[in-house]
Amino acid sequence: MRSLIDVVDFSVEEINELIKTALDIQKNPDMYSETCKGKILATLFFEPSTRTRLSFETAMLRLGGSVIGFSSASSSSASKGESVADTAKVISTYADIIAMRHYKEGAPFVASQNANIPVINAGDGGHCHPTQTLADLLTIYRRHGGFDNLTVGFCGDLKFGRTVHSLISALARYSGVKIVLISPKELKLPDYVIKNVIEKSGLSYVETDSLEEYMNQLDVLYMTRVQGERFEDKLEYERLKDSYILTPDKIVSAKSSMTIMHPLPRVNELSVKIDTDSRACYFMQVESGKLMRMALIIKLLKEAKNPEKEDRLATANESVIKCKNPACITTTEQEIIHYYKSVDGERHCIYCDAKI
Ligand code: CP
């Protein structure tokens, strides 16, 4: 059964197909209004969301299907201690496809191993957010016509910003892309993304703590919120939360064709004064998200007719050593088997990618 847990589960060709379908849906929405008639999407959101949950629900309704679900862990039986595995098995008997957001890294992967319907990762802790990446890719495509040779700056919380991790994984597969990583040292990109994604793919990158230093070279500037909910030390969050604030004076040297992106929600890091700049594309990203989620639901429901089980564990090994990442799903899921994959001689948890 095909699921979407990480954006690289789909080939570049498959992502190109999704972009093509999304653009066709935008042009001819009526042609798709009954595509999913009789099908049910379950949105299982254990963490807050405005865009992702409601755009998934809108996507399914616009395709003629129906929606069930919950919007917080407290309104589900997770609050009574039910495991992710059992939740996935139960929902498989009610719905045709699941979109799951969870605060634990790897939870949607556990769901996909236990469901017999497709599972979409709608954001797992600070790990991945592949459908935001689909929205980001369509936005970049609409603005720049492709991805090769772009210089993309990521600014803010690169440590916990799951949208950043997923978009870098996606961009690493195109040629000539350069990335500029702009963050305070406390919020630098995790080592596993640098080693397993950037260095492995040969993606060109620089790290800086200056928002202005590379501004004139950027084709895309991807701003992010400092993710207060992932900090153990709230004082540290208070100290870092306003590290970067994008205001009109900061983009004076930027290209007139630069695209300013933000996955939203924003707090202080992106001034509303930028909204009227023709380069501001974060509300276009929201529209792209709905279109790509429609295309994704169509694809996964079509492929669900093929009962062949996709096995992401095929190249993994059972591990006697437990993952030490406190945010990993293996720390809370009952009787879970620990697995690792080998990356350049190192062992990484199959659920959250942390080094074991
Ligand atoms: N971009 C994003 O994931 O927004 P929500 O948290 O509102 O879903």
Residues whose N, C-alpha, C, O or C-beta is under 5 A from the ligand:
A	BS01	CP	P48 S49 T50 R51 T52 R53 P263 L264 P265
